[in-house]
């Protein structure tokens, strides 16, 4: 399955990945070498759990920003 990923983490980058059927969003983050504790995966503007199976061909990954 081919998945397009837009990563919004300081700068914007786009990736096209080939993943296995049954892969999770966490598997996608692993391929991109992103820590799942520092990002949110969004599909159609809605956050999805990283342990959910990929069901969309396009997703966005947003870096979590916090300050104090």
C-alpha positions as CSV (number, residue, x, y, z in Angstrom):
1,X,0.0,0.0,0.0
2,X,1.3,3.4,-0.9
3,X,0.9,6.2,1.7
4,X,1.6,9.9,1.3
5,X,2.7,11.7,4.5
6,X,3.0,15.4,5.2
7,X,5.2,16.1,8.2
8,X,4.8,19.5,9.9
9,X,7.7,19.6,12.4
10,X,9.4,22.9,12.3
11,X,9.6,22.7,8.5
12,X,7.2,21.0,6.1
13,X,8.3,17.8,4.3
14,X,6.3,15.3,2.2
15,X,7.1,11.6,1.9
16,X,5.7,8.8,-0.2
17,X,6.0,5.4,1.6
18,X,5.3,1.8,0.6
19,X,3.9,0.0,3.6
20,X,2.6,-3.6,4.2
21,X,-1.1,-4.3,4.5
22,X,-2.0,-4.3,8.2
23,X,0.6,-1.7,9.1
24,X,-0.2,0.7,11.9
25,X,0.3,4.5,12.0
26,X,3.1,3.7,14.5
27,X,4.8,1.6,11.8
28,X,4.7,4.7,9.5
29,X,6.3,6.8,12.2
30,X,9.0,4.2,12.7
31,X,9.8,4.3,9.0
32,X,10.1,8.1,9.2
33,X,12.2,7.8,12.4
34,X,9.7,9.9,14.4
35,X,9.1,9.3,18.1
36,X,5.3,8.7,18.6
37,X,5.5,10.6,21.9
38,X,6.4,13.8,20.1
39,X,3.9,13.9,17.3
40,X,0.2,13.5,16.5
41,X,-1.0,11.6,13.4
42,X,-4.0,13.2,11.7
43,X,-6.3,11.7,9.0
44,X,-8.8,14.1,7.5
45,X,-8.2,16.6,10.3
46,X,-8.9,14.0,13.1
47,X,-6.2,12.5,15.4
48,X,-5.8,8.8,15.1
49,X,-4.2,6.3,17.6
50,X,-0.7,5.1,16.6
51,X,-1.8,1.5,17.2
52,X,-4.6,1.7,14.6
53,X,-4.2,0.1,11.2
54,X,-3.5,2.5,8.4
55,X,-6.8,3.1,6.5
56,X,-6.0,6.2,4.5
57,X,-3.6,7.0,1.6
58,X,-2.8,10.4,3.0
59,X,-2.0,11.6,6.5
60,X,-0.4,14.5,8.3
61,X,2.0,14.3,11.2
62,X,2.1,17.3,13.5
63,X,4.9,17.9,16.0
64,X,3.7,18.6,19.5
65,X,5.0,21.9,20.8
66,X,5.0,22.8,24.4
67,X,6.4,25.7,26.4
68,X,6.6,26.9,29.9
